[in-house]
Amino acid sequence: MAEDDSSGGGFVTGLLLGLLAGATLAMIAAPQNGEETRELLRARAREAADRARDTAGDVGETVSGTTSELLERGRAIVERARARVDGAVAEGMEAAEQTRNELQSRT
């Protein structure tokens, strides 16, 4: 699970670094005037931010679903273990009762 978190974080970091590099190159190589270039960069930055939000939401949903699944599995394991312990305790009490009855019948 930690691997998923680091992959999602790495993706977002890469996305932001790519955005920064792209914006820098766009400013250097842009054939438009300054105002047109700034408006284009603003539009691209908004698009990248929207994509980053969507990606972060997808990662969050995946982590949330995985967490819920793990919790459910954990609950099932605990319930099975509890049933085994309860069964073992019941068998132990029954064996103790039988032993007590045998000892009382000998005396």
ROVOLUM-984770 format. One record per residue: residue number from 0; residue in three letters; x, y, z of N, C-alpha, C in turn. Coordinates in steps of 0.02 Angstrom, whole numbers. Layout:
i,aa,n_X,n_Y,n_Z,ca_X,ca_Y,ca_Z,c_X,c_Y,c_Z
NUM,ALA,X,Y,Z,X,Y,Z,X,Y,Z
...
END
This chain:
i,aa,n_X,n_Y,n_Z,ca_X,ca_Y,ca_Z,c_X,c_Y,c_Z
0,MET,40,-59,0,0,0,0,43,62,0
1,ALA,97,60,36,142,117,36,170,128,-33
2,GLU,178,75,-70,203,81,-138,154,119,-181
3,ASP,88,108,-172,38,145,-210,41,219,-193
4,ASP,49,235,-129,52,304,-109,111,339,-140
5,SER,170,308,-140,229,340,-168,223,346,-243
6,SER,191,299,-277,182,304,-349,136,361,-366
7,GLY,82,370,-329,36,425,-341,70,491,-328
8,GLY,109,496,-275,146,557,-259,198,572,-312
9,GLY,231,520,-336,281,529,-388,250,553,-453
10,PHE,191,528,-467,156,550,-527,139,624,-523
11,VAL,110,645,-467,91,715,-458,153,759,-460
12,THR,207,738,-428,269,777,-430,295,782,-501
13,GLY,295,728,-538,316,729,-607,272,774,-650
14,LEU,207,771,-636,160,814,-673,176,887,-661
15,LEU,188,906,-598,203,975,-582,270,997,-612
16,LEU,320,954,-609,385,971,-639,379,978,-715
17,GLY,340,935,-745,328,940,-817,292,1004,-836
18,LEU,245,1022,-794,209,1085,-805,256,1145,-802
19,LEU,299,1144,-752,348,1199,-745,396,1201,-804
20,ALA,421,1144,-825,467,1142,-882,432,1164,-946
21,GLY,371,1141,-955,333,1160,-1014,318,1235,-1016
22,ALA,302,1263,-959,288,1335,-956,351,1375,-972
23,THR,407,1353,-946,470,1387,-960,487,1384,-1034
24,LEU,482,1326,-1064,495,1319,-1136,446,1359,-1178
25,ALA,384,1361,-1157,333,1399,-1194,350,1473,-1193
26,MET,374,1498,-1138,391,1569,-1133,451,1585,-1179
27,ILE,498,1539,-1183,558,1550,-1223,542,1546,-1298
28,ALA,503,1497,-1317,492,1483,-1388,426,1510,-1415
29,ALA,389,1548,-1376,322,1570,-1396,324,1622,-1452
30,PRO,285,1611,-1505,283,1660,-1559,234,1717,-1544
31,GLN,192,1710,-1492,143,1761,-1475,176,1818,-1435
32,ASN,137,1872,-1428,162,1926,-1385,154,1906,-1312
33,GLY,176,1947,-1267,177,1930,-1195,109,1916,-1167
34,GLU,59,1956,-1182,-8,1947,-1155,-39,1882,-1180
35,GLU,-33,1868,-1244,-59,1805,-1272,-25,1745,-1240
36,THR,40,1750,-1231,78,1696,-1200,55,1684,-1129
37,ARG,46,1738,-1091,24,1731,-1021,-46,1699,-1019
38,GLU,-90,1720,-1063,-158,1691,-1064,-155,1617,-1081
39,LEU,-114,1599,-1130,-106,1529,-1148,-78,1488,-1089
40,LEU,-29,1516,-1055,0,1482,-998,-52,1474,-942
41,ARG,-92,1525,-931,-145,1520,-879,-193,1464,-896
42,ALA,-213,1461,-960,-260,1408,-981,-230,1340,-972
43,ARG,-167,1332,-991,-134,1267,-984,-125,1250,-910
44,ALA,-109,1299,-869,-101,1287,-797,-167,1264,-767
45,ARG,-223,1296,-788,-289,1274,-763,-304,1202,-784
46,GLU,-288,1186,-847,-299,1117,-870,-258,1067,-830
47,ALA,-194,1084,-819,-150,1039,-781,-174,1032,-709
48,ALA,-197,1087,-680,-222,1084,-611,-285,1040,-607
49,ASP,-329,1046,-658,-388,1004,-659,-369,930,-665
50,ARG,-321,916,-709,-299,846,-716,-267,820,-652
51,ALA,-228,863,-618,-196,843,-556,-249,829,-502
52,ARG,-300,871,-499,-355,859,-450,-390,794,-465
53,ASP,-405,782,-530,-438,719,-549,-395,659,-530
54,THR,-331,663,-544,-285,608,-528,-282,598,-452
55,ALA,-276,652,-415,-274,646,-342,-339,615,-315
56,GLY,-395,634,-345,-459,604,-325,-461,530,-339
57,ASP,-436,511,-398,-434,439,-416,-390,400,-368
58,VAL,-332,428,-352,-286,395,-305,-320,389,-237
59,GLY,-354,442,-215,-388,441,-151,-443,388,-149
60,GLU,-481,382,-203,-533,331,-206,-504,261,-204
61,THR,-448,251,-239,-415,186,-240,-391,167,-170
62,VAL,-358,215,-137,-333,203,-69,-391,190,-22
63,SER,-445,228,-28,-503,219,15,-533,149,5
64,GLY,-540,129,-58,-567,62,-73,-523,8,-46
65,THR,-458,16,-53,-410,-34,-27,-414,-37,48
66,THR,-419,20,81,-423,22,153,-485,-13,177
67,SER,-542,0,145,-604,-33,164,-599,-109,156
68,GLU,-569,-129,100,-561,-201,88,-517,-233,141
69,LEU,-462,-200,159,-418,-226,210,-452,-230,278
70,LEU,-491,-179,295,-528,-180,358,-577,-239,360
71,GLU,-612,-249,305,-660,-304,302,-624,-372,309
72,ARG,-568,-380,276,-529,-442,283,-506,-451,355
73,GLY,-482,-397,385,-459,-401,455,-515,-421,502
74,ARG,-574,-393,491,-632,-411,533,-649,-485,526
75,ALA,-647,-510,464,-662,-581,452,-611,-626,487
76,ILE,-547,-607,484,-495,-646,517,-505,-646,592
77,VAL,-520,-588,620,-531,-583,692,-592,-626,712
78,GLU,-645,-623,672,-705,-662,688,-691,-737,687
79,ARG,-652,-760,637,-635,-831,634,-591,-851,694
80,ALA,-544,-808,712,-501,-823,769,-542,-825,833
81,ARG,-588,-778,840,-631,-777,900,-672,-841,904
82,ALA,-699,-865,847,-738,-926,847,-695,-986,867
83,ARG,-633,-987,844,-588,-1042,863,-573,-1040,938
84,VAL,-559,-981,964,-545,-975,1035,-605,-995,1076
85,ASP,-664,-971,1056,-725,-990,1092,-735,-1066,1091
86,GLY,-722,-1096,1033,-729,-1169,1028,-678,-1205,1073
87,ALA,-617,-1180,1074,-565,-1211,1115,-582,-1203,1189
88,VAL,-608,-1146,1209,-627,-1135,1278,-684,-1182,1297
89,ALA,-733,-1189,1254,-789,-1233,1268,-765,-1306,1275
90,GLU,-720,-1328,1230,-692,-1395,1235,-653,-1404,1299
91,GLY,-615,-1354,1317,-576,-1357,1379,-621,-1362,1440
92,MET,-674,-1323,1441,-721,-1326,1498,-756,-1394,1501
93,GLU,-773,-1420,1442,-804,-1486,1441,-757,-1540,1466
94,ALA,-693,-1537,1445,-644,-1586,1467,-632,-1579,1542
95,ALA,-630,-1518,1567,-621,-1508,1639,-681,-1536,1678
96,GLU,-740,-1527,1653,-800,-1553,1685,-799,-1630,1686
97,GLN,-779,-1659,1630,-775,-1732,1627,-723,-1759,1677
98,THR,-665,-1725,1680,-613,-1747,1726,-637,-1740,1798
99,ARG,-671,-1685,1813,-698,-1675,1881,-747,-1730,1898
100,ASN,-791,-1746,1851,-841,-1799,1863,-807,-1866,1874
101,GLU,-755,-1881,1835,-719,-1944,1843,-686,-1948,1911
102,LEU,-655,-1893,1932,-621,-1892,1997,-671,-1898,2053
103,GLN,-729,-1867,2047,-779,-1871,2100,-809,-1941,2103
104,SER,-815,-1974,2046,-844,-2041,2047,-796,-2092,2077
105,ARG,-730,-2078,2077,-680,-2124,2105,-679,-2119,2180
106,THR,-699,-2064,2206,-695,-2057,2279,-754,-2081,2316
END
